[in-house]
Amino acid sequence: DSLDWKDYGVSSILTTVLEHKHLGNGSIILCHNGAKYTAEALEQLITGLKEKGYTLVTMSELIYKDNYEMDVEGRQHQNGKDSQSAEPDSSANTSQAG
């Protein structure tokens, strides 16, 4: 959760997301369309994620539909693949904003 709904400002949204200890491959970043600063923060958020090496994808590209298990952080792992990889394909880093 970006905590954008708390209306603390753009800087708070960026820090909350980009420095989150659980940000990683397969992360889904929750932003709220009615929050005061979300639209203003979005371009910087996307740039920051890309600078960290993440690729933004659609939910349908991110989520396995079958043959997977979930870890304790809610990340999917395809059965029979490396348990450290959370991507549905072989791309390096995957994240979702929205």
Helices and strands as residue ranges (DSSP letters): G 4-6, H 10-18, E 27-29, H 38-51, E 55-56, H 59-62, E 68-70, E 76-78, E 94-97
